[in-house]
């Protein structure tokens, strides 16, 4: 079951039930705010797109892949969606009650087939994925376009795009701030903070103006 809450009043705005048969692993609102994408932990997983205000399921697709970690709508386009997970990344076109899938292609680039942990959209038609190895892959038109090697030491668990650029965080306890085309601006090493070694694994990050919020293990 998916609950949508009003953060100001803590009231429930919508309840989406009867579709997922296991826990929810990923959610994302479209930039218009009208649609919600959701993926569950069932075997196999189910990917759904809802008109959440009406509580209506618009489309669903049973995924014949391994576990999915993230889902993202393309900013400004409610019809284009990307999902990623264990050794895969998929690009979707949503139209009416259908979801058309196109697996990402490595093409001739030197990227390896590995787990894609998180997603964020860049400018125009680009999408970035954080990998299990610590690389960040840049995708364009569903194909691997370039690689930022060893962006982190270990898995990149979260990426967030803001008006200022893109933030990434991962297993190494380091937050990295990038420009919109993924040129490194600065790094923030939380190993010098009061976090314990167990807490240094950063699972989520949000960058807003002069503030950065992280979620730890």
C-alpha positions as CSV (number, residue, x, y, z in Angstrom):
1,X,0.0,0.0,0.0
2,X,1.2,3.5,-0.9
3,X,0.1,6.5,1.3
4,X,0.5,10.1,0.1
5,X,0.7,12.6,3.0
6,X,0.4,16.3,3.3
7,X,3.6,17.2,5.1
8,X,2.2,20.4,6.6
9,X,-1.0,18.9,8.1
10,X,0.1,15.2,8.3
11,X,-3.2,14.2,6.8
12,X,-3.5,11.4,4.2
13,X,-4.2,12.7,0.7
14,X,-4.5,9.4,-1.1
15,X,-4.2,5.7,-0.6
16,X,-3.0,3.4,-3.5
17,X,-3.7,-0.2,-2.8
18,X,-4.6,-3.5,-4.5
19,X,-1.7,-3.6,-6.9
20,X,1.6,-4.2,-5.1
21,X,2.0,-7.5,-3.2
22,X,5.2,-6.7,-1.3
23,X,7.0,-3.7,0.2
24,X,7.7,-0.6,-1.8
25,X,11.3,-0.1,-2.7
26,X,11.1,3.1,-4.8
27,X,8.8,6.1,-5.5
28,X,8.9,9.2,-7.6
29,X,6.5,12.0,-8.5
30,X,6.5,13.4,-12.0
31,X,7.5,17.0,-12.3
32,X,3.9,18.1,-13.0
33,X,3.0,16.5,-9.6
34,X,0.2,14.5,-11.3
35,X,1.8,11.1,-11.6
36,X,3.5,8.7,-9.1
37,X,5.8,5.9,-10.1
38,X,6.2,3.0,-7.7
39,X,8.2,-0.3,-7.6
40,X,7.8,-3.2,-5.2
41,X,10.0,-5.9,-3.7
42,X,7.9,-8.8,-5.1
43,X,9.5,-11.5,-7.2
44,X,9.1,-10.5,-10.0
45,X,8.7,-6.8,-9.2
46,X,5.8,-4.7,-10.4
47,X,6.3,-1.2,-11.8
48,X,3.2,1.1,-11.6
49,X,2.3,4.6,-12.7
50,X,-0.6,6.2,-10.8
51,X,-2.8,9.2,-11.1
52,X,-2.4,9.5,-7.3
53,X,-4.9,12.4,-6.9
54,X,-7.7,10.2,-8.3
55,X,-6.3,7.0,-6.7
56,X,-6.2,5.4,-10.2
57,X,-3.7,3.0,-11.6
58,X,-2.8,4.2,-15.1
59,X,-0.3,1.5,-16.2
60,X,1.7,-1.4,-14.8
61,X,4.5,-3.7,-15.9
62,X,5.9,-6.9,-14.5
63,X,9.7,-6.6,-14.4
64,X,11.6,-9.6,-15.7
65,X,14.8,-8.3,-14.1
66,X,16.5,-8.5,-10.7
67,X,15.7,-6.2,-7.8
68,X,15.1,-2.5,-8.7
69,X,16.6,0.3,-6.6
70,X,15.3,3.6,-8.1
71,X,12.8,5.2,-10.4
72,X,12.9,8.7,-11.8
73,X,10.6,10.7,-14.1
74,X,12.3,13.0,-16.6
75,X,11.8,16.6,-15.5
76,X,9.2,18.4,-17.7
77,X,8.0,15.1,-19.3
78,X,5.5,12.9,-17.5
79,X,5.9,10.2,-20.3
80,X,9.5,9.4,-19.9
81,X,10.8,7.3,-16.9
82,X,14.0,5.5,-15.9
83,X,14.4,2.6,-13.5
84,X,17.6,0.9,-12.4
85,X,18.8,-1.9,-10.2
86,X,20.8,-5.1,-10.1
87,X,22.9,-5.2,-13.3
88,X,20.4,-3.2,-15.3
89,X,19.0,0.2,-16.3
90,X,15.7,0.6,-18.2
91,X,14.3,3.5,-20.1
92,X,10.5,3.7,-20.3
93,X,7.8,5.5,-22.4
94,X,4.5,5.9,-20.7
95,X,1.4,6.3,-22.9
96,X,-2.1,5.8,-21.7
97,X,-2.3,2.4,-20.1
98,X,1.0,1.1,-21.5
99,X,4.6,1.2,-20.5
100,X,7.2,0.5,-23.2
101,X,10.6,-0.6,-22.0
102,X,14.0,-0.1,-23.6
103,X,17.0,-1.6,-21.8
104,X,20.1,0.7,-21.6
105,X,22.9,-0.1,-23.9
106,X,26.6,0.1,-23.1
107,X,27.4,0.4,-26.8
108,X,31.2,0.7,-27.4
109,X,32.0,2.5,-24.2
110,X,34.2,0.8,-21.6
111,X,31.4,0.5,-19.0
112,X,30.8,-2.8,-17.4
113,X,27.5,-4.5,-16.7
114,X,27.0,-3.8,-13.0
115,X,24.4,-2.8,-10.6
116,X,23.0,0.7,-11.0
117,X,22.1,2.0,-7.5
118,X,20.5,5.4,-8.0
119,X,19.4,7.9,-10.7
120,X,19.3,11.6,-11.4
121,X,18.5,13.6,-14.6
122,X,20.9,16.2,-15.9
123,X,20.3,18.8,-18.6
124,X,18.4,18.1,-21.8
125,X,18.3,14.3,-22.5
126,X,21.0,13.2,-20.1
127,X,20.6,10.8,-17.2
128,X,23.2,9.9,-14.6
129,X,23.4,6.6,-12.6
130,X,25.5,5.8,-9.6
131,X,27.0,2.4,-9.7
132,X,28.0,-0.3,-7.2
133,X,31.7,0.2,-8.1
134,X,31.7,4.0,-7.4
135,X,31.6,5.1,-11.0
136,X,28.9,7.5,-12.3
137,X,27.5,6.6,-15.7
138,X,26.1,9.3,-18.0
139,X,23.4,8.1,-20.4
140,X,22.0,9.8,-23.5
141,X,19.2,8.4,-25.7
142,X,19.3,5.2,-23.7
143,X,23.0,4.6,-24.4
144,X,26.1,5.0,-22.2
145,X,27.7,8.2,-23.3
146,X,30.5,8.7,-20.7
147,X,31.9,7.6,-17.4
148,X,33.2,9.4,-14.3
149,X,35.5,6.7,-13.0
150,X,35.9,6.3,-9.2
151,X,33.6,9.2,-8.4
152,X,33.3,7.5,-5.0
153,X,35.1,4.7,-3.2
154,X,32.4,2.0,-3.2
155,X,28.7,2.2,-4.1
156,X,27.1,5.5,-5.0
157,X,23.8,5.2,-3.1
158,X,22.1,8.5,-3.8
159,X,22.2,11.4,-6.2
160,X,20.1,14.6,-6.2
161,X,19.7,17.4,-8.7
162,X,19.0,21.0,-7.5
163,X,19.2,24.4,-9.0
164,X,22.8,24.6,-7.9
165,X,24.0,21.3,-9.5
166,X,24.1,17.6,-8.6
167,X,25.0,16.0,-5.2
168,X,26.2,12.5,-4.8
169,X,26.8,10.4,-1.7
170,X,27.7,6.8,-0.9
171,X,29.4,4.1,1.0
172,X,32.6,6.1,1.5
173,X,30.9,8.8,3.7
174,X,31.8,11.6,1.3
175,X,29.3,14.1,-0.3
176,X,30.4,15.4,-3.6
177,X,28.9,18.5,-5.3
178,X,29.0,18.6,-9.1
179,X,28.0,21.0,-11.8
180,X,25.0,20.1,-14.0
181,X,27.4,18.5,-16.5
182,X,29.2,16.6,-13.7
183,X,32.3,18.7,-13.2
184,X,33.4,18.4,-9.6
185,X,32.9,21.5,-7.5
186,X,33.8,20.3,-4.0
187,X,33.9,17.3,-1.6
188,X,32.7,17.0,2.0
189,X,34.3,14.2,4.0
190,X,32.0,13.2,6.9
191,X,34.7,11.0,8.4
192,X,35.8,14.1,10.3
193,X,32.3,14.6,11.8
194,X,30.8,13.1,14.9
195,X,29.3,10.2,12.9
196,X,30.4,6.7,14.0
197,X,32.1,4.4,11.4
198,X,28.8,2.5,11.0
199,X,26.9,5.8,10.2
200,X,29.3,6.9,7.5
201,X,27.5,4.9,4.9
202,X,25.4,7.6,3.3
203,X,22.1,6.3,1.9
204,X,20.4,9.6,0.7
205,X,21.3,13.2,0.0
206,X,19.4,16.4,-0.8
207,X,21.1,19.7,-1.9
208,X,19.0,22.9,-1.5
209,X,20.7,26.3,-1.8
210,X,23.3,26.4,1.0
211,X,22.0,23.3,2.8
212,X,22.7,19.6,2.4
213,X,20.8,16.9,4.1
214,X,22.0,13.3,4.3
215,X,20.5,10.1,5.5
216,X,22.9,7.6,7.1
217,X,22.8,3.8,7.4
